Amino acid sequence: MPETRWWTVEDDSVRCLLCPHACLLSAGESGDCGARKAVPGALTVPGFGMITAEAPDPIEKKPLYHFHPGEMVWSVGFAGCNLHCPFCQNHNIARADPSIGRYSEAGEIVNHALLSGAGMLAYTYSEPTVHFEYLMECAEKASESGLKNVLVTNGNLNSKPAAELLAKMDAVNIDLKSWDSDYYKQVLGGNLATVRRFIEIALDHCWVELTTLIVPGDNDNEEEVGDMCNWIASLSKDIPLHLSAYHPSYLYRKAATPVSIMESMFRIAAERLKFVYIGNLGRENDTLCPECRTPVIEREYYRTKSHISGRGCPQCGTEIPGVFPVIPSRRTNQT
Ligand code: SF4
């Protein structure tokens, strides 16, 4: 079992310091995430290197719209999550036994990504950060092999491990699930202040996009969404925000988010931010130049066509924020 970090011994117990839950565990007990477990005098990750899902995806599926658009990313997932969202779309993985899956050394995952022809490796599907040590190992090997590292996360991670992990990443999509601290704590089992800090740290290290799943009656208050977007804009109006429509899943049976609510949320966000996208409604989500409204990246489902010239709009030259390398051989799913 590899050495783990971010814990301390308190009397006969071990306290995990990775995320704000700060679980105090007796030997044999697992933390709230289900992924980290105490043994006498130490903390372990029983599912270290156990991969529950592995597949090629378009980068747009993460979603990342301003990072290597049109390229493929090799995606891996693990059991465990340190939130308890009652509408989780990946609960089968998130709440699975951590020892399920197939063991893969970090180098094997990197080889799979290279063999697939993808230029990127994504840690995704459930909550990868609770597998901090394995991610660090994979990310280092991926970088050495010329792959980009991509993280898809709930951002519920303490600042010190967050800074270390994000320093290894090239891009991250972070869920910002609500602007209500009580909702974060009581319904999701998370900490809004921690997630906000995580986003700020990420901006110092890599390309950042945000996702908010709009759940009717939970987080569709117009004033709150406006305040959330004002805060994002105070960091940078260039941060892309993906507003995703909820569909019934896991413990939630209420009806899917109506189109009218998604349109209201979009309007509020687009008044404050330059790049807002609607997800889960089967809509086209072109990137428009914020100056002249020319479509600079066209999208139809996961097919992408970029018109970006150099770093900017082909019509007026306005710079489009993001990472848009010109490597034609990597652009595998363009129309
Ligand atoms: S990472 Fe897991 S064990 Fe550690 S504090 Fe968070 S929920 Fe608890």
Residues whose N, C-alpha, C, O or C-beta is under 5 A from the ligand:
A	BS01	SF4	C16 L18 C19 H21 A22 C23 G31 D32 C33 R36 N82 V130
